[in-house]
Every structure is written in structure tokens, then in C-alpha cells.
Amino acid sequence: MTSFLGTPVMVREQVFGNLYLTDKQGAAQFDADDEAVLRTLAAAAGVAIDNARLYEDARRRQRWLAASNELTRSLLSGTDPAAVLESFTSTVREMAGADLVTLAIPVGDGSELVIEAASGTYAE
């Protein structure tokens, strides 16, 4: 490596990663203009990463709200509660990206739980 230029990619005042340039073509070293361009690129990358995170958070909240609404609607519609809970655990498993989701409720004095519904690997 004969020349090197680097700058951090910042996302909400935290370092997300770094951008590096090495071995400048046509010159021995990087100059102030190269540094300004790299910093601008890093700032744009940080904004893009933050926007992507915000968008995904908003989509996730929207999916959870829709699942919650569907659960409420299903329970109030008179659908068999066991079927509603099975559907709900399946939805939660998909949204969470989990291998297994169980829905357990306390019984008696609350020291024991009973699994009412499960979805995923080894759910049986």
C-alpha cells in the first residue's frame, strides 16, 4: 500500500464502519480534495443507512400493529380461540424470524405455565 485515506461512516453519532481508499492512481498521495470527497461519501452512506433502519423499524411496527389488530378482530369474531392462538403464534414466529414461538399462560398460583399454542420447530 503506497497511499491510504480513511474516514468513519457515522450513524447517529456512532461509528457504523469505515471507508478506506488505498493506492491512489496517478498521484503519490491523496490530497485535501480526495479527503473532502471521501468524507462527503461517508456522510451520505451514514444517512442512507440511518434511513434504511428507520424505514425497517416503521415497517416492523406496522406489521406488529396489524398482527395485534388481527388477533383482536379474530377473538371478538367468535372464531375458535385455539385456532386464533395458533394463527397468532405462527404470525409472531414469522415476524420475529424465530424457529419456535410458544404462548404460555400461568395456572394455579402462577408458579407453573401451560403452553396454549406453539408454532415452529418441535412445536408438537
KOLMIRO-616382 format. One line per field, with one value per residue (C-alpha): residue in one letter; residue number from 1; y, z negated, x. Coordinates in nm, 3 decimals, padded with zeros to 5 digits. Example, Ala and Ser with C-alpha at 12.3 -4.5 7.8 and 13.67 -1.06 7.14 Angstrom:
2
res [A;S] .
n [1;2] .
yy [-00.450;-00.106] .
zz [-00.780;-00.714] .
xx [01.230;01.367] .
# end
This chain:
124
res [M;T;S;F;L;G;T;P;V;M;V;R;E;Q;V;F;G;N;L;Y;L;T;D;K;Q;G;A;A;Q;F;D;A;D;D;E;A;V;L;R;T;L;A;A;A;A;G;V;A;I;D;N;A;R;L;Y;E;D;A;R;R;R;Q;R;W;L;A;A;S;N;E;L;T;R;S;L;L;S;G;T;D;P;A;A;V;L;E;S;F;T;S;T;V;R;E;M;A;G;A;D;L;V;T;L;A;I;P;V;G;D;G;S;E;L;V;I;E;A;A;S;G;T;Y;A;E] .
n [1;2;3;4;5;6;7;8;9;10;11;12;13;14;15;16;17;18;19;20;21;22;23;24;25;26;27;28;29;30;31;32;33;34;35;36;37;38;39;40;41;42;43;44;45;46;47;48;49;50;51;52;53;54;55;56;57;58;59;60;61;62;63;64;65;66;67;68;69;70;71;72;73;74;75;76;77;78;79;80;81;82;83;84;85;86;87;88;89;90;91;92;93;94;95;96;97;98;99;100;101;102;103;104;105;106;107;108;109;110;111;112;113;114;115;116;117;118;119;120;121;122;123;124] .
yy [00.000;00.322;00.569;00.549;00.757;00.657;00.803;00.666;00.617;00.770;00.679;00.890;00.990;00.631;00.471;00.219;00.132;00.287;00.377;00.334;00.429;00.298;00.324;00.641;00.618;00.896;01.054;00.953;01.063;01.157;01.530;01.752;01.726;01.346;01.368;01.605;01.372;01.067;01.245;01.352;00.994;00.862;01.116;01.017;00.648;00.720;00.898;00.614;00.353;00.551;00.599;00.228;00.145;00.394;00.257;-00.102;-00.002;00.166;-00.142;-00.370;-00.157;-00.158;-00.541;-00.580;-00.341;-00.531;-00.862;-00.717;-00.587;-00.924;-01.102;-00.870;-00.898;-01.279;-01.312;-01.081;-01.252;-01.575;-01.776;-02.078;-01.936;-02.227;-02.153;-01.782;-01.853;-02.097;-01.835;-01.567;-01.772;-01.853;-01.484;-01.386;-01.658;-01.533;-01.169;-01.240;-01.475;-01.733;-02.110;-02.162;-01.947;-02.067;-01.896;-01.997;-01.885;-01.918;-02.164;-02.202;-01.983;-01.875;-02.092;-02.316;-02.240;-02.423;-02.391;-02.296;-02.265;-02.322;-02.270;-02.379;-02.641;-02.902;-02.722;-03.056] .
zz [00.000;00.113;00.011;-00.227;-00.313;-00.554;-00.731;-00.959;-00.848;-01.126;-01.203;-01.478;-01.622;-01.637;-01.410;-01.185;-00.980;-00.783;-00.422;-00.302;00.018;00.100;00.377;00.549;00.927;01.098;00.779;00.491;00.216;00.160;00.131;-00.054;00.230;00.208;-00.166;-00.122;00.136;-00.088;-00.390;-00.183;-00.060;-00.418;-00.537;-00.255;-00.339;-00.706;-00.613;-00.380;-00.650;-00.908;-00.668;-00.588;-00.959;-01.024;-00.732;-00.853;-01.209;-01.076;-00.868;-01.168;-01.389;-01.118;-01.094;-01.474;-01.485;-01.205;-01.385;-01.708;-01.528;-01.360;-01.696;-01.850;-01.550;-01.547;-01.919;-01.903;-01.592;-01.775;-01.598;-01.796;-02.046;-01.988;-01.614;-01.683;-01.915;-01.667;-01.393;-01.623;-01.732;-01.367;-01.276;-01.566;-01.471;-01.112;-01.215;-01.475;-01.248;-01.527;-01.500;-01.773;-01.945;-02.239;-02.410;-02.774;-03.047;-03.423;-03.605;-03.970;-04.188;-03.885;-03.958;-03.658;-03.294;-03.040;-02.673;-02.491;-02.142;-01.967;-01.618;-01.455;-01.502;-01.763;-01.831;-01.879] .
xx [00.000;00.164;-00.109;-00.404;-00.709;-00.986;-01.286;-01.556;-01.917;-02.125;-02.485;-02.644;-02.308;-02.184;-01.928;-02.103;-01.796;-01.515;-01.441;-01.085;-00.905;-00.559;-00.301;-00.416;-00.392;-00.199;-00.052;00.170;-00.069;-00.432;-00.497;-00.745;-00.997;-00.988;-01.044;-01.341;-01.500;-01.448;-01.597;-01.899;-01.944;-01.919;-02.178;-02.415;-02.366;-02.443;-02.766;-02.867;-02.802;-02.998;-03.290;-03.296;-03.305;-03.585;-03.786;-03.744;-03.844;-04.159;-04.246;-04.189;-04.414;-04.679;-04.666;-04.691;-04.987;-05.160;-05.100;-05.237;-05.545;-05.598;-05.574;-05.831;-06.063;-06.037;-06.103;-06.405;-06.548;-06.621;-06.352;-06.232;-05.975;-05.736;-05.731;-05.675;-05.383;-05.226;-05.251;-05.113;-04.809;-04.738;-04.753;-04.527;-04.276;-04.260;-04.228;-03.961;-03.769;-03.776;-03.750;-04.009;-04.271;-04.478;-04.767;-04.782;-05.020;-04.982;-05.206;-05.297;-05.079;-04.875;-04.574;-04.649;-04.716;-04.927;-04.844;-05.163;-05.016;-04.684;-04.550;-04.228;-03.961;-04.058;-04.388;-04.557] .
# end
